[in-house]
Amino acid sequence: MAQQIAPVDQQLDYTVQAAPSALSNVSYFRVHSPTAASGQSVHLIASVTNQSALQNVNVTVLDANQNVLAARVLGNVTGATVVQADNIQPDTDYIICVSTVGTFNMTVDFTTKVVPFTLGSTGTASTQMATLTVLQSQDLYFVLSANSGNGTAVVMTIYDANGNVICVLTAAAGSSASTSVFLATGQYQVVMTTISMAAPSAPPMASAGISLGSPASGLGYTLSACTITDPIGAPIVNPTSNPTGSTPPPIGPTAPPIPGGPTVYWTADVPGAGSLWF
């Protein structure tokens, strides 16, 4: 019987529960993308959750000729991984490769929606810092990917204004990790460091600021973040607006936030020191 190809829609396209071969712990699944309107971008999202144990999950997307496609990691925690391959071809076969131990559930969805990561950073973690400004309280979601390396990892540590550790996210060389954290209105310090896997502690923070110490040779990283809840708190007002007949206030070195603009942003503490924050 000929396969019926439906257009892209809001429903999950594939779902399966499977157990890999005990010899290889690797499973392959062939899926077929839906049709799409001319000029419509379609993305493939594969989500895998291990059901039998908290085991690492690796997901790779390939085309029909078994060429590995570039895929963004949307989430990666122990026992679950979500990846997205952007701008795939409609009405085409793709192969999903899952590497994990034990029974797992997998869903594959073809969608026109894009996960809006609004914050990003790339560079070498040895050591990099940025000031994270949160104008309205919200949950932030972080995805950290580390380049390949030997026995090292990249650590993102978030400190509040009092030097307390709020969040620690570690990605071993050649892997990705994700987490979410609630951040109240205020300013935070985001520190990127390279560590030996034998020493996963957070970098120290001195009373006069963060002690950089003597970090090991830096490891390349990519950090993405987005807001996953509606911002909480009073809306931002523009302190530069002038009542009728008043004298405009002086302009300082930093422009105030624009009403209706971003409610969270970060800026490098030392611009051009080996990383880019945007």
Secondary structure, 3 states (H helix, E strand, C coil): CCCCCCECCCCCCEEEEECCCCCCCEEEEEEECCECCCCCCCEEEEEEEECCCCCCCEEEEEECCCCECCCEEEEEECCEEEEEECCCCCCCEEEEEEECCCCEEEEEEEECCCCCCCEEEEEEECCEEEEEEECCEEEEEEEEEECCCCCEEEEEEEECCCCCEEEEEEEECCCEEEEEEEECCEEEEEEEEEEECCCCCCCCEECCEECCCCCCCCEEEEEEEEECCCCECCCCCCCCCCCCCCCCCCCCCCCCCCCCCCCEEEEECCCCCCEEEC
